[in-house]
Amino acid sequence: MIKKIKAIPKFFKEIREELKKVNWSTRQELTSATLIVIIVAAMLTLYIFFIDKGLSSLVREFLKS
């Protein structure tokens, strides 16, 4: 148990060293990626909406007859 407690500072030092190696995105890259995600999500939402409306209409017509 004492070994684990003594290893905590080493653990945080290793975390700090690893975070220095991370390739952080620039603000422009992050903004571009976010915009792409929003556009793709909107397109998928519209696609699913129209498929749902179309299938709902087909089912309604089928059940009417």
C-alpha positions in Angstrom: 0.0 0.0 0.0 2.8 2.4 0.9 4.5 1.6 -2.5 1.3 2.7 -4.3 1.1 5.9 -2.4 4.8 6.7 -3.1 4.2 6.0 -6.9 1.5 8.8 -7.2 4.0 11.6 -7.8 5.8 9.6 -10.4 2.5 8.8 -12.1 1.6 12.5 -12.4 5.1 13.3 -13.7 4.7 10.8 -16.4 1.3 12.2 -17.3 2.8 15.7 -17.6 5.6 14.3 -19.9 3.1 12.5 -22.1 0.9 15.6 -22.4 4.0 17.5 -23.8 4.1 15.0 -26.6 0.5 15.5 -27.6 -0.1 17.2 -31.0 -2.7 19.8 -30.0 -5.0 21.2 -32.8 -4.9 24.8 -33.7 -8.0 27.0 -33.2 -8.5 27.0 -37.0 -8.3 23.2 -37.3 -10.7 22.8 -34.4 -13.2 25.4 -35.9 -13.1 23.6 -39.3 -13.6 20.2 -37.8 -16.5 21.5 -35.7 -18.1 23.1 -38.7 -17.8 19.9 -40.7 -19.4 17.9 -37.9 -22.3 20.3 -37.6 -22.9 20.2 -41.4 -22.8 16.4 -41.6 -25.1 16.1 -38.6 -27.6 18.5 -40.2 -27.4 16.6 -43.5 -28.0 13.2 -41.8 -30.9 14.7 -39.8 -32.5 16.0 -43.0 -31.9 12.6 -44.7 -33.5 10.6 -41.9 -36.4 13.1 -41.6 -37.3 12.8 -45.3 -36.9 9.0 -45.3 -39.2 8.9 -42.2 -41.8 11.1 -43.8 -41.7 9.0 -47.0 -42.1 5.7 -45.2 -44.8 7.2 -43.0 -46.7 8.2 -46.0 -46.4 4.8 -47.6 -47.6 3.1 -44.5 -50.5 5.5 -44.2 -51.5 4.8 -47.8 -51.1 1.1 -47.4 -53.3 1.1 -44.2 -56.0 3.3 -45.9 -56.7 0.8 -48.7 
